Amino acid sequence: MTTLDQLRPGQFGQIVRIDGFDGIASRLREMGFIPGESVQFLRTAPLGDPMKCSVQGSRIAVRNGEARRVFIEPIAAPVS
């Protein structure tokens, strides 16, 4: 298991859990980062933060600190 910020552009992962129960963790869940969902790391901003991800058909920018709270299992391709 690793965290979302450890993926490289183009890689996929399946969300295992979100660390914490504060406002940031709640907001991540509201944006679609929920256990069992597939997420793809698309790219980083020119200065490395934030990173752009695709989850549940939406493209979302998350800061590296937030991405470190999303625990994933790397996968080869999205789970249908």
N, CA, C and O atoms as a GROMACS GRO file, in nm:
protein
  320
    1MET      N    1   0.086  -0.117   0.000
    1MET     CA    2   0.000   0.000   0.000
    1MET      C    3   0.091   0.124   0.000
    1MET      O    4   0.197   0.125   0.062
    2THR      N    5   0.047   0.226  -0.071
    2THR     CA    6   0.120   0.352  -0.080
    2THR      C    7   0.019   0.467  -0.077
    2THR      O    8  -0.100   0.446  -0.053
    3THR      N    9   0.066   0.587  -0.100
    3THR     CA   10  -0.025   0.702  -0.102
    3THR      C   11  -0.030   0.761  -0.242
    3THR      O   12   0.058   0.738  -0.325
    4LEU      N   13  -0.134   0.836  -0.267
    4LEU     CA   14  -0.158   0.893  -0.399
    4LEU      C   15  -0.042   0.977  -0.450
    4LEU      O   16  -0.013   0.977  -0.570
    5ASP      N   17   0.025   1.049  -0.362
    5ASP     CA   18   0.136   1.135  -0.405
    5ASP      C   19   0.257   1.057  -0.454
    5ASP      O   20   0.349   1.116  -0.509
    6GLN      N   21   0.260   0.925  -0.433
    6GLN     CA   22   0.372   0.842  -0.476
    6GLN      C   23   0.355   0.786  -0.618
    6GLN      O   24   0.449   0.729  -0.673
    7LEU      N   25   0.236   0.802  -0.677
    7LEU     CA   26   0.217   0.755  -0.814
    7LEU      C   27   0.290   0.845  -0.912
    7LEU      O   28   0.319   0.960  -0.882
    8ARG      N   29   0.319   0.790  -1.029
    8ARG     CA   30   0.378   0.868  -1.137
    8ARG      C   31   0.268   0.900  -1.238
    8ARG      O   32   0.168   0.829  -1.245
    9PRO      N   33   0.286   1.005  -1.317
    9PRO     CA   34   0.183   1.040  -1.416
    9PRO      C   35   0.144   0.920  -1.503
    9PRO      O   36   0.228   0.847  -1.554
   10GLY      N   37   0.013   0.903  -1.516
   10GLY     CA   38  -0.041   0.793  -1.597
   10GLY      C   39  -0.073   0.668  -1.517
   10GLY      O   40  -0.145   0.582  -1.567
   11GLN      N   41  -0.022   0.656  -1.396
   11GLN     CA   42  -0.046   0.537  -1.315
   11GLN      C   43  -0.184   0.542  -1.249
   11GLN      O   44  -0.240   0.649  -1.226
   12PHE      N   45  -0.236   0.422  -1.220
   12PHE     CA   46  -0.366   0.405  -1.156
   12PHE      C   47  -0.349   0.345  -1.017
   12PHE      O   48  -0.249   0.280  -0.988
   13GLY      N   49  -0.448   0.369  -0.933
   13GLY     CA   50  -0.453   0.306  -0.803
   13GLY      C   51  -0.597   0.287  -0.761
   13GLY      O   52  -0.687   0.356  -0.809
   14GLN      N   53  -0.617   0.193  -0.670
   14GLN     CA   54  -0.750   0.174  -0.612
   14GLN      C   55  -0.745   0.227  -0.470
   14GLN      O   56  -0.658   0.189  -0.392
   15ILE      N   57  -0.837   0.315  -0.437
   15ILE     CA   58  -0.838   0.379  -0.306
   15ILE      C   59  -0.873   0.277  -0.198
   15ILE      O   60  -0.972   0.205  -0.208
   16VAL      N   61  -0.788   0.273  -0.095
   16VAL     CA   62  -0.808   0.182   0.017
   16VAL      C   63  -0.872   0.256   0.135
   16VAL      O   64  -0.968   0.207   0.195
   17ARG      N   65  -0.817   0.374   0.168
   17ARG     CA   66  -0.873   0.453   0.278
   17ARG      C   67  -0.824   0.596   0.270
   17ARG      O   68  -0.726   0.626   0.202
   18ILE      N   69  -0.895   0.683   0.341
   18ILE     CA   70  -0.856   0.823   0.357
   18ILE      C   71  -0.817   0.840   0.503
   18ILE      O   72  -0.893   0.803   0.592
   19ASP      N   73  -0.699   0.894   0.526
   19ASP     CA   74  -0.650   0.912   0.663
   19ASP      C   75  -0.714   1.036   0.727
   19ASP      O   76  -0.706   1.146   0.672
   20GLY      N   77  -0.777   1.016   0.842
   20GLY     CA   78  -0.833   1.128   0.918
   20GLY      C   79  -0.983   1.141   0.907
   20GLY      O   80  -1.047   1.081   0.822
   21PHE      N   81  -1.037   1.223   0.999
   21PHE     CA   82  -1.181   1.249   1.003
   21PHE      C   83  -1.210   1.398   1.014
   21PHE      O   84  -1.318   1.438   1.060
   22ASP      N   85  -1.115   1.480   0.973
   22ASP     CA   86  -1.132   1.625   0.981
   22ASP      C   87  -1.196   1.679   0.854
   22ASP      O   88  -1.243   1.602   0.770
   23GLY      N   89  -1.199   1.810   0.841
   23GLY     CA   90  -1.262   1.873   0.726
   23GLY      C   91  -1.197   1.838   0.593
   23GLY      O   92  -1.266   1.823   0.493
   24ILE      N   93  -1.065   1.825   0.591
   24ILE     CA   94  -0.996   1.791   0.465
   24ILE      C   95  -1.033   1.650   0.422
   24ILE      O   96  -1.061   1.626   0.305
   25ALA      N   97  -1.032   1.555   0.516
   25ALA     CA   98  -1.068   1.418   0.483
   25ALA      C   99  -1.212   1.410   0.433
   25ALA      O  100  -1.242   1.338   0.338
   26SER      N  101  -1.301   1.485   0.497
   26SER     CA  102  -1.441   1.487   0.453
   26SER      C  103  -1.454   1.544   0.313
   26SER      O  104  -1.529   1.492   0.231
   27ARG      N  105  -1.381   1.650   0.286
   27ARG     CA  106  -1.385   1.713   0.153
   27ARG      C  107  -1.332   1.618   0.046
   27ARG      O  108  -1.388   1.612  -0.064
   28LEU      N  109  -1.226   1.545   0.076
   28LEU     CA  110  -1.174   1.446  -0.020
   28LEU      C  111  -1.280   1.342  -0.052
   28LEU      O  112  -1.299   1.305  -0.168
   29ARG      N  113  -1.350   1.294   0.051
   29ARG     CA  114  -1.457   1.196   0.028
   29ARG      C  115  -1.570   1.257  -0.055
   29ARG      O  116  -1.624   1.190  -0.144
   30GLU      N  117  -1.605   1.381  -0.028
   30GLU     CA  118  -1.711   1.448  -0.105
   30GLU      C  119  -1.673   1.464  -0.252
   30GLU      O  120  -1.759   1.461  -0.339
   31MET      N  121  -1.543   1.480  -0.280
   31MET     CA  122  -1.497   1.494  -0.418
   31MET      C  123  -1.487   1.361  -0.491
   31MET      O  124  -1.456   1.359  -0.610
   32GLY      N  125  -1.512   1.249  -0.421
   32GLY     CA  126  -1.513   1.119  -0.487
   32GLY      C  127  -1.401   1.026  -0.448
   32GLY      O  128  -1.394   0.914  -0.500
   33PHE      N  129  -1.313   1.068  -0.359
   33PHE     CA  130  -1.205   0.982  -0.312
   33PHE      C  131  -1.259   0.891  -0.203
   33PHE      O  132  -1.244   0.919  -0.084
   34ILE      N  133  -1.323   0.782  -0.245
   34ILE     CA  134  -1.383   0.689  -0.149
   34ILE      C  135  -1.324   0.550  -0.171
   34ILE      O  136  -1.289   0.515  -0.284
   35PRO      N  137  -1.313   0.470  -0.065
   35PRO     CA  138  -1.256   0.336  -0.079
   35PRO      C  139  -1.325   0.255  -0.187
   35PRO      O  140  -1.447   0.254  -0.199
   36GLY      N  141  -1.243   0.185  -0.266
   36GLY     CA  142  -1.293   0.102  -0.375
   36GLY      C  143  -1.290   0.170  -0.510
   36GLY      O  144  -1.294   0.102  -0.613
   37GLU      N  145  -1.284   0.302  -0.514
   37GLU     CA  146  -1.280   0.376  -0.640
   37GLU      C  147  -1.139   0.374  -0.701
   37GLU      O  148  -1.039   0.370  -0.629
   38SER      N  149  -1.134   0.378  -0.833
   38SER     CA  150  -1.007   0.388  -0.904
   38SER      C  151  -0.972   0.535  -0.921
   38SER      O  152  -1.059   0.619  -0.938
   39VAL      N  153  -0.843   0.564  -0.915
   39VAL     CA  154  -0.794   0.699  -0.934
   39VAL      C  155  -0.673   0.694  -1.026
   39VAL      O  156  -0.592   0.601  -1.017
   40GLN      N  157  -0.661   0.791  -1.113
   40GLN     CA  158  -0.545   0.801  -1.201
   40GLN      C  159  -0.474   0.933  -1.174
   40GLN      O  160  -0.538   1.038  -1.167
   41PHE      N  161  -0.344   0.926  -1.158
   41PHE     CA  162  -0.262   1.045  -1.144
   41PHE      C  163  -0.231   1.095  -1.285
   41PHE      O  164  -0.165   1.025  -1.362
   42LEU      N  165  -0.279   1.214  -1.320
   42LEU     CA  166  -0.262   1.266  -1.455
   42LEU      C  167  -0.133   1.345  -1.472
   42LEU      O  168  -0.053   1.314  -1.560
   43ARG      N  169  -0.112   1.446  -1.387
   43ARG     CA  170   0.010   1.526  -1.397
   43ARG      C  171   0.021   1.620  -1.278
   43ARG      O  172  -0.072   1.636  -1.200
   44THR      N  173   0.139   1.682  -1.267
   44THR     CA  174   0.158   1.783  -1.162
   44THR      C  175   0.162   1.920  -1.227
   44THR      O  176   0.186   1.933  -1.347
   45ALA      N  177   0.140   2.021  -1.147
   45ALA     CA  178   0.155   2.159  -1.192
   45ALA      C  179   0.303   2.185  -1.218
   45ALA      O  180   0.388   2.110  -1.170
   46PRO      N  181   0.336   2.289  -1.291
   46PRO     CA  182   0.476   2.316  -1.325
   46PRO      C  183   0.571   2.322  -1.204
   46PRO      O  184   0.687   2.282  -1.216
   47LEU      N  185   0.526   2.369  -1.090
   47LEU     CA  186   0.612   2.375  -0.972
   47LEU      C  187   0.596   2.253  -0.882
   47LEU      O  188   0.651   2.250  -0.772
   48GLY      N  189   0.521   2.152  -0.927
   48GLY     CA  190   0.508   2.026  -0.854
   48GLY      C  191   0.390   2.014  -0.759
   48GLY      O  192   0.367   1.907  -0.704
   49ASP      N  193   0.315   2.120  -0.739
   49ASP     CA  194   0.202   2.116  -0.648
   49ASP      C  195   0.100   2.219  -0.697
   49ASP      O  196   0.138   2.334  -0.716
   50PRO      N  197  -0.025   2.186  -0.718
   50PRO     CA  198  -0.093   2.061  -0.686
   50PRO      C  199  -0.075   1.957  -0.797
   50PRO      O  200  -0.008   1.980  -0.898
   51MET      N  201  -0.137   1.841  -0.773
   51MET     CA  202  -0.136   1.734  -0.872
   51MET      C  203  -0.279   1.715  -0.924
   51MET      O  204  -0.376   1.734  -0.852
   52LYS      N  205  -0.288   1.677  -1.052
   52LYS     CA  206  -0.418   1.659  -1.116
   52LYS      C  207  -0.448   1.510  -1.124
   52LYS      O  208  -0.366   1.431  -1.172
   53CYS      N  209  -0.567   1.472  -1.077
   53CYS     CA  210  -0.610   1.332  -1.074
   53CYS      C  211  -0.745   1.318  -1.143
   53CYS      O  212  -0.819   1.414  -1.159
   54SER      N  213  -0.774   1.196  -1.182
   54SER     CA  214  -0.904   1.163  -1.236
   54SER      C  215  -0.967   1.058  -1.145
   54SER      O  216  -0.910   0.952  -1.122
   55VAL      N  217  -1.086   1.090  -1.094
   55VAL     CA  218  -1.159   0.997  -1.008
   55VAL      C  219  -1.308   1.012  -1.037
   55VAL      O  220  -1.359   1.124  -1.044
   56GLN      N  221  -1.376   0.902  -1.055
   56GLN     CA  222  -1.519   0.899  -1.086
   56GLN      C  223  -1.554   0.988  -1.205
   56GLN      O  224  -1.658   1.054  -1.205
   57GLY      N  225  -1.468   0.992  -1.305
   57GLY     CA  226  -1.495   1.069  -1.426
   57GLY      C  227  -1.469   1.218  -1.414
   57GLY      O  228  -1.492   1.292  -1.510
   58SER      N  229  -1.421   1.264  -1.299
   58SER     CA  230  -1.390   1.406  -1.280
   58SER      C  231  -1.240   1.426  -1.268
   58SER      O  232  -1.169   1.340  -1.216
   59ARG      N  233  -1.194   1.540  -1.315
   59ARG     CA  234  -1.053   1.577  -1.298
   59ARG      C  235  -1.044   1.674  -1.182
   59ARG      O  236  -1.110   1.778  -1.181
   60ILE      N  237  -0.962   1.639  -1.085
   60ILE     CA  238  -0.955   1.713  -0.960
   60ILE      C  239  -0.810   1.743  -0.928
   60ILE      O  240  -0.724   1.656  -0.940
   61ALA      N  241  -0.782   1.866  -0.887
   61ALA     CA  242  -0.649   1.905  -0.841
   61ALA      C  243  -0.644   1.894  -0.689
   61ALA      O  244  -0.729   1.951  -0.620
   62VAL      N  245  -0.545   1.823  -0.638
   62VAL     CA  246  -0.525   1.810  -0.494
   62VAL      C  247  -0.381   1.845  -0.459
   62VAL      O  248  -0.289   1.815  -0.536
   63ARG      N  249  -0.363   1.907  -0.347
   63ARG     CA  250  -0.228   1.940  -0.301
   63ARG      C  251  -0.158   1.814  -0.252
   63ARG      O  252  -0.222   1.716  -0.214
   64ASN      N  253  -0.026   1.817  -0.256
   64ASN     CA  254   0.051   1.699  -0.216
   64ASN      C  255   0.020   1.655  -0.073
   64ASN      O  256   0.014   1.535  -0.046
   65GLY      N  257   0.000   1.750   0.017
   65GLY     CA  258  -0.034   1.715   0.155
   65GLY      C  259  -0.166   1.640   0.165
   65GLY      O  260  -0.181   1.550   0.248
   66GLU      N  261  -0.261   1.676   0.081
   66GLU     CA  262  -0.390   1.606   0.076
   66GLU      C  263  -0.373   1.469   0.013
   66GLU      O  264  -0.432   1.371   0.059
   67ALA      N  265  -0.293   1.461  -0.093
   67ALA     CA  266  -0.270   1.333  -0.163
   67ALA      C  267  -0.202   1.231  -0.071
   67ALA      O  268  -0.222   1.111  -0.088
   68ARG      N  269  -0.123   1.278   0.024
   68ARG     CA  270  -0.056   1.186   0.118
   68ARG      C  271  -0.155   1.121   0.214
   68ARG      O  272  -0.121   1.025   0.283
   69ARG      N  273  -0.275   1.172   0.218
   69ARG     CA  274  -0.378   1.115   0.306
   69ARG      C  275  -0.463   1.009   0.236
   69ARG      O  276  -0.544   0.942   0.300
   70VAL      N  277  -0.445   0.995   0.104
   70VAL     CA  278  -0.522   0.897   0.025
   70VAL      C  279  -0.436   0.772   0.007
   70VAL      O  280  -0.341   0.773  -0.072
   71PHE      N  281  -0.469   0.666   0.078
   71PHE     CA  282  -0.395   0.541   0.069
   71PHE      C  283  -0.453   0.456  -0.044
   71PHE      O  284  -0.574   0.437  -0.054
   72ILE      N  285  -0.363   0.406  -0.128
   72ILE     CA  286  -0.405   0.330  -0.246
   72ILE      C  287  -0.324   0.203  -0.263
   72ILE      O  288  -0.217   0.186  -0.204
   73GLU      N  289  -0.378   0.114  -0.344
   73GLU     CA  290  -0.305  -0.002  -0.395
   73GLU      C  291  -0.285   0.025  -0.544
   73GLU      O  292  -0.383   0.041  -0.617
   74PRO      N  293  -0.160   0.032  -0.591
   74PRO     CA  294  -0.138   0.054  -0.735
   74PRO      C  295  -0.201  -0.060  -0.816
   74PRO      O  296  -0.194  -0.177  -0.776
   75ILE      N  297  -0.262  -0.025  -0.928
   75ILE     CA  298  -0.321  -0.125  -1.018
   75ILE      C  299  -0.278  -0.095  -1.160
   75ILE      O  300  -0.237   0.017  -1.191
   76ALA      N  301  -0.288  -0.194  -1.247
   76ALA     CA  302  -0.247  -0.179  -1.386
   76ALA      C  303  -0.346  -0.096  -1.466
   76ALA      O  304  -0.306  -0.019  -1.554
   77ALA      N  305  -0.474  -0.111  -1.438
   77ALA     CA  306  -0.578  -0.040  -1.512
   77ALA      C  307  -0.698  -0.023  -1.418
   77ALA      O  308  -0.707  -0.092  -1.317
   78PRO      N  309  -0.789   0.068  -1.451
   78PRO     CA  310  -0.904   0.089  -1.362
   78PRO      C  311  -0.992  -0.034  -1.350
   78PRO      O  312  -1.007  -0.112  -1.445
   79VAL      N  313  -1.049  -0.051  -1.232
   79VAL     CA  314  -1.143  -0.160  -1.206
   79VAL      C  315  -1.279  -0.117  -1.255
   79VAL      O  316  -1.325  -0.008  -1.223
   80SER      N  317  -1.345  -0.201  -1.332
   80SER     CA  318  -1.477  -0.167  -1.388
   80SER      C  319  -1.585  -0.176  -1.286
   80SER      O  320  -1.702  -0.150  -1.316
   0.00000   0.00000   0.00000
